[in-house]
Amino acid sequence: MSCRKLLSEISNYLDGEIELTVRQELEEHIAKCPNCWVIFDTTRKTVQIYQGCECEPYPIPVSLQTRLQEALRKLCEESQTKQD
């Protein structure tokens, strides 16, 4: 599994809506890729904190979403390049 694929599957994984084979691939990838592990663990913890919160969600501006996604893509691409 590539870093990019992992990013696209994190939500499904955390929601428990992922096929067993994809789940196994994701778990194998994060065991080998420290950058993806950090992204995965941070996302998981954020979801846990948010689920325990009784506050109204605050929408993230589209521009911030775009910048965050681009930073994650760049980080994953750098990690993949180092592994190759």
Backbone bond lengths (Angstrom), bond angles and torsions (degrees), N, CA, C in turn:
res aa  C-N    CA-C-N  psi(-1)  N-CA   C-N-CA  omega(-1)  CA-C   N-CA-C  phi
1 M - - - 1.452 - - 1.521 108.54 -
2 S 1.300 116.15 136.48 1.461 121.19 177.87 1.528 109.99 -85.05
3 C 1.312 115.49 162.82 1.467 120.49 176.90 1.528 110.47 -59.90
4 R 1.305 116.16 -40.46 1.467 120.75 -179.59 1.529 111.04 -61.99
5 K 1.326 116.35 -43.31 1.467 121.37 178.82 1.523 109.70 -64.02
6 L 1.331 116.58 -40.52 1.452 119.92 177.54 1.523 110.71 -58.16
7 L 1.319 116.43 -46.23 1.465 119.82 179.57 1.520 112.10 -58.01
8 S 1.321 116.08 -36.39 1.467 118.74 -178.40 1.524 112.39 -77.31
9 E 1.331 117.82 -15.33 1.458 121.22 -176.91 1.526 114.89 -106.52
10 I 1.333 117.92 -7.85 1.468 119.93 -176.25 1.526 111.71 -55.97
11 S 1.290 117.31 -47.49 1.458 120.89 -177.89 1.528 111.31 -60.09
12 N 1.323 116.20 -46.58 1.468 119.63 178.88 1.522 111.06 -61.62
13 Y 1.328 116.43 -40.09 1.453 121.08 179.23 1.530 110.29 -61.64
14 L 1.316 116.29 -50.49 1.460 120.42 -177.86 1.525 112.50 -65.91
15 D 1.311 117.05 -28.15 1.467 121.66 177.70 1.527 112.03 -83.73
16 G 1.340 117.14 -6.42 1.460 120.70 -178.58 1.513 112.96 73.63
17 E 1.324 116.36 21.53 1.461 122.00 -177.72 1.518 110.42 -113.65
18 I 1.326 115.92 58.53 1.453 120.45 -175.50 1.527 108.38 -139.07
19 E 1.317 115.21 143.81 1.455 119.56 179.04 1.529 109.43 -66.52
20 L 1.312 116.24 150.71 1.456 121.79 -177.13 1.529 112.05 -57.56
21 T 1.327 117.21 -43.59 1.476 119.18 -178.18 1.522 111.11 -65.67
22 V 1.323 117.66 -39.34 1.468 121.34 179.16 1.529 109.22 -68.41
23 R 1.325 115.95 -39.11 1.468 120.67 177.45 1.528 110.23 -59.15
24 Q 1.310 116.78 -45.88 1.456 121.19 -179.61 1.526 111.05 -63.81
25 E 1.325 116.90 -41.88 1.466 120.99 178.14 1.527 110.92 -61.56
26 L 1.329 115.78 -43.50 1.458 121.19 179.98 1.529 109.71 -62.43
27 E 1.315 117.23 -46.55 1.461 120.99 -179.04 1.533 111.33 -63.80
28 E 1.328 116.98 -38.57 1.462 120.46 177.12 1.530 110.47 -65.31
29 H 1.329 116.00 -40.17 1.465 120.15 -178.65 1.524 110.72 -64.89
30 I 1.335 117.84 -48.70 1.470 118.88 -177.19 1.529 111.54 -67.89
31 A 1.326 117.21 -22.28 1.468 119.78 176.07 1.528 110.98 -70.84
32 K 1.332 116.89 -24.09 1.467 121.75 -176.97 1.528 113.80 -104.78
33 C 1.314 117.45 -19.44 1.469 121.37 -173.06 1.536 110.15 -115.42
34 P 1.334 117.47 101.91 1.463 119.87 -177.01 1.528 113.93 -60.19
35 N 1.321 117.72 -35.67 1.470 119.67 179.68 1.520 111.30 -65.15
36 C 1.320 116.39 -43.11 1.468 119.37 179.14 1.517 110.85 -69.22
37 W 1.339 116.49 -33.64 1.468 118.98 176.87 1.526 109.97 -60.48
38 V 1.332 117.23 -44.09 1.460 120.81 179.78 1.530 110.24 -62.08
39 I 1.316 116.93 -45.25 1.466 120.77 179.26 1.523 110.19 -61.72
40 F 1.330 115.99 -46.97 1.457 121.01 -179.56 1.527 111.00 -61.72
41 D 1.322 117.32 -49.40 1.456 121.50 -176.87 1.521 111.80 -64.21
42 T 1.325 116.58 -41.62 1.461 120.66 178.03 1.525 111.15 -63.81
43 T 1.322 116.36 -42.82 1.464 120.48 178.42 1.522 110.58 -63.06
44 R 1.334 116.47 -44.68 1.464 121.31 179.76 1.522 110.78 -60.33
45 K 1.327 117.16 -45.86 1.464 121.23 -179.86 1.522 111.39 -66.01
46 T 1.321 116.47 -38.97 1.464 120.38 178.06 1.530 110.79 -61.62
47 V 1.320 116.51 -44.12 1.468 120.79 178.50 1.521 109.96 -62.33
48 Q 1.326 117.75 -42.85 1.461 120.99 179.72 1.525 111.30 -62.20
49 I 1.324 116.23 -42.96 1.466 119.98 178.83 1.523 110.10 -64.59
50 Y 1.309 116.25 -45.72 1.466 120.71 -178.01 1.525 110.95 -63.72
51 Q 1.327 117.47 -39.53 1.459 120.45 -179.52 1.525 111.28 -64.61
52 G 1.329 117.18 -28.10 1.458 120.91 178.83 1.519 112.97 -85.25
53 C 1.299 117.21 -5.82 1.464 122.62 -177.09 1.526 110.08 -91.02
54 E 1.311 116.16 137.08 1.463 120.30 178.34 1.520 111.40 -102.68
55 C 1.314 116.07 23.75 1.457 120.27 -178.90 1.524 110.67 -95.58
56 E 1.292 115.46 164.48 1.459 121.59 176.84 1.522 109.09 -75.11
57 P 1.313 117.20 140.30 1.468 118.76 178.69 1.518 111.22 -65.80
58 Y 1.306 115.33 144.18 1.448 121.52 176.23 1.513 107.27 -104.71
59 P 1.325 116.85 117.29 1.470 118.65 -176.52 1.526 111.89 -65.92
60 I 1.326 114.87 136.29 1.460 120.49 176.51 1.528 107.77 -84.59
61 P 1.320 117.31 128.64 1.465 119.57 178.89 1.537 111.02 -57.73
62 V 1.310 115.88 144.37 1.452 121.79 -178.36 1.531 111.16 -56.48
63 S 1.312 117.00 -38.95 1.464 119.70 -179.57 1.526 111.14 -62.72
64 L 1.330 117.43 -37.51 1.460 120.92 178.11 1.525 110.56 -70.84
65 Q 1.317 117.12 -40.91 1.466 120.83 176.66 1.528 110.22 -57.57
66 T 1.311 115.74 -45.80 1.461 121.18 -179.25 1.524 111.04 -62.17
67 R 1.324 117.09 -45.08 1.470 120.59 179.71 1.525 111.48 -64.36
68 L 1.329 117.12 -40.48 1.463 120.68 178.77 1.525 111.14 -65.02
69 Q 1.316 116.49 -44.74 1.460 119.81 179.71 1.526 111.04 -62.98
70 E 1.309 117.20 -40.69 1.470 120.99 179.61 1.531 110.43 -65.72
71 A 1.328 116.79 -40.48 1.468 120.11 178.24 1.525 110.48 -64.03
72 L 1.319 117.17 -40.56 1.461 120.41 178.01 1.520 111.43 -65.76
73 R 1.328 116.86 -42.47 1.468 120.37 178.07 1.529 110.65 -60.01
74 K 1.323 115.55 -45.53 1.465 120.54 -178.61 1.529 110.13 -62.81
75 L 1.306 117.08 -43.91 1.450 121.40 179.04 1.524 111.16 -61.53
76 C 1.306 117.28 -43.35 1.453 121.22 179.22 1.527 111.58 -66.84
77 E 1.309 116.82 -40.35 1.465 119.80 178.48 1.532 110.59 -63.70
78 E 1.324 117.17 -40.93 1.465 121.33 177.63 1.521 110.20 -63.39
79 S 1.322 116.12 -42.07 1.467 120.83 178.88 1.514 110.72 -63.31
80 Q 1.329 116.44 -42.66 1.475 121.36 -179.92 1.521 110.27 -64.46
81 T 1.316 117.02 -40.22 1.455 121.49 -179.93 1.540 110.22 -63.51
82 K 1.326 116.70 -40.39 1.449 120.95 179.52 1.527 111.46 -67.41
83 Q 1.333 117.15 -32.08 1.460 120.79 -179.50 1.515 112.17 -77.07
84 D 1.330 117.43 -27.40 1.473 121.27 -179.53 1.458 111.38 -78.74
